[in-house]
């Protein structure tokens, strides 16, 4: 590929930078036009729609209508690419990976900060609706091979948006090893929006010529403007040994055809995008999608379907053979019941012409099956059916595990996708806090929203590690989840309250919330004592037996995590007070039983010997060691 004369656009000043950027991007479009043609072809294969292009003016224009070829538009289709793509998207993107932060040899306070940082990122994920946008990115990776999510700062907030991969311009030579140094995003934005974003350039924006595409209606051509946002990564360090910024060549710019709207330093070693690829290539930046993998099979299936359709049209209708010398009234050849056909000479005969060869249907079925086998999606999954004989939740789980192993690589890349997004979000949060000294996130708790401030979770990057895990390891269906919990309960890994809490069936939450209220009440007290350092005394109306077991488990867990001694002392104090309340309750119960026995025997006078025995037994129970009440 020839080197563009404007390849070093980032070295220009603001007066001429926009010219260099547009010339360089136009050069890339011309030299790499095969990419857009490939993306258009894959979009056609997935969508059963003969679009003219992928830009803002022709992505919705039907090429068949433009060419007046309605017969092609009405052809018979069997889109195996769309079926497999939608199935793979449903199976993998239903998971909601969550980054988890682990300290690298930190103390208890650092571990608690890491837990809050996990909640902090969950809150950002919820605010940005990243899971819904990630599903679109995953679909893009299946169709075009690569999907992109943009993570950026908007004011003092963090935003994410799905980016159509055709908008990104990357030099193939520079990205031969998958690590380009510059990237451009082209996008059509309304003129009024640009003026509101850059009011200082209003006069220039009013004079900016919109796209010259002849396919665009005049009303659109006068309002939408092509904007190019460009990044060049710094070639060297951006800070000295003391952490002070130093001069570098990292640049971010926003340009339209006649003016540079923004030019600023870019000191980050990455682009503000997170990429997901369905299949990896040995060389280059972009991946390989399902549409590319199956395009040969799909085109052959289209060819067979066209043959079958034409053959059925020509040969599937019975024909009437009439001798040319016969005197037959053709209007009598109709579908009337008991109709009379008058003829003289040779009698007319109804005959069926030869049927479509069965080999065509067999070959079509084979290709359809091979397409599913090549990608690893079963035809039963594509049709939302389960194999015959697999009725139990355990059998279905094993079947899903076997099928999902084929997607292990893309599933891991999908999880890493969220880790990369989380890293960029943390970087932006740190930047916002440095500028404003305030940045907090609303976190969804079990019952209410909580607020976590960045200053409470800020840690140096070398103090923590990140890993990702799915939202739930249980089955997704109510039947499968119920069997999972039943197996754990039968094995003794859960008690009744924990099992009910794990079920989390929305339609029965009103009932299960009451049954798990005792456990949640104890867990709230533990969280207050360990998290806030405030003592919450036990109450007689709590389930103290369950509380002693739960608090004891929490005490041992936090002791292993090297929690502060004063926090552990609160848990020990709670267990001691709970034991005292239980002992007092048992003394009162024993006294009530003794009194009831006396009344039952008709002894209205108090027996001193009985009173002394009851008092001695109560004194003995009061002096019992902590924890004996659990025996």
Secondary structure, 3 states (H helix, E strand, C coil): CCCCCCCCHHHCCHHHHHHHHHHHHHHHHHHCHHHHHHHHHHHHHHHCCCECCCCCCCCCCEHHHHCCCHHHHCCCCCCHHHHHHHHHHHHHCCCCCEEEEEECCCCHHHHHHHHHHHHHHHHHHHHHCHHHHHHHHHHHHHHHCEEEEEEEEECCEEEEEEECHHHEECCCCCCCCCCCCEEEEEEEEEHHHHHHHCHHHHHHHHHCCCCCCCCCCHHHHCCEEEEEEEEECCCCCCECCCCCECCCCCEEEEEECCEEEEEEECCCCCCCEEEEECECCCCCCCCECHHHHHHHHHHHHHHHHHHHHHHHHHHCCCEEECCCCCCCCHHHCCCCCCCCCCCCCCCCEEECCCCCCHHHHHHHHHHHHHHHHHHCCCHHHHCCCCCCCCCCHHHHHHHHHHHHHHHHHHHHHHHHHHHHHHHHHHHHHHHHHHHHCCCEEEEECCCCEEEEEHHHCCCCHHHEEEEEECCCCCCCCHHHHHHHHHHHHHCCCCCHHHHHHHHCCHHHHHHHHHHCHHHHHHHHHHHHHHHHCCCCCCCCCCCHHHHHHHHHHHHHHHHHCCCCHHHHHHHHHHHHHHHHHHHHHHHHHHHHHHHHHHHHCCCCCCCHHHHHHHHHHHHHHHCCCCCHHHC
